[in-house]
Amino acid sequence: MTAKHLFTDRRGGASRGIYESFNLGLRRGDSEEAVRENYRRLAERLGCGRFVTANQEHTDIILRVDSSFAKTDIFAPVDFVADGLITSEKDLALIVFTADCVPVLLEGGGEIAAVHAGWRGTAKGIAAKAAGMMACPPEEIKAYIGPSIGVCCYETGDDVREAMRALMGRDAEEFFVGGRVDLKGLNRRQLERAGVKSIEVSGECTMCLHDKYWSHRYTAGRRGSQCGVIVMTD
């Protein structure tokens, strides 16, 4: 099977005002009509209109999902928490929402995964955990790390540094520059340590490029959401 994936940005949607224009967040306060139209356009781009989303709470919970998880209405409430989704089903699009956190998409062994890795999830090794749950050796997995806040902008406290050290030891140190942290680099290193060899990493920072991407920090939370999405097509 082959997979199609993409990382959305703010462009090409129907939303207005502070949500302009391709907002995919479902509970951000945007017009329902505009968000529905944005999902229609996303489905058109993917060639797939069956979506699975989760309540993301910065955990390392990863769920295997099937067609029973597909949303019959994009605004239908979801009754489970997960920051990672895995499926082996064709034409079932897995979505993770971001606005500075790291989206990680995986494919291999007839399965796909979508992971939301904020600093707490990264400190729990969620991306590597997802890779370890897939039905193939890690060296057969292709990983895609999407746009997120970069080391140029992500200022953190000592709690973040110590959490990464607890998981990765001294291997975490190179991803800290003064009081800033490279979340994408940490996720890449964790995937490498898990045995994943094919890893593509976006160089774009959501805070630097706040006109192109949603940035929670730049907007102080008054924002929409972009997503990482992956689907098996054949």
Secondary structure, 3 states (H helix, E strand, C coil): CCEEEEECCCCCCCCCHHHCCCCCCCCCCCCHHHHHHHHHHHHHHHCCCCEECCECCCCCCEEECCHHHCCCCCCCCCCCECCEEEECCECCEEEEEECCCEEEEEEECCEEEEEEECHHHHHCCHHHHHHHHCCCCHHHCEEEECCECCCCCCECCHHHHHHHHHHHHHHHHHHEECCEECHHHHHHHHHHHCCCCEEEECCCECCCCCCCCCCHHHHCCCCCCEEEEEEECC
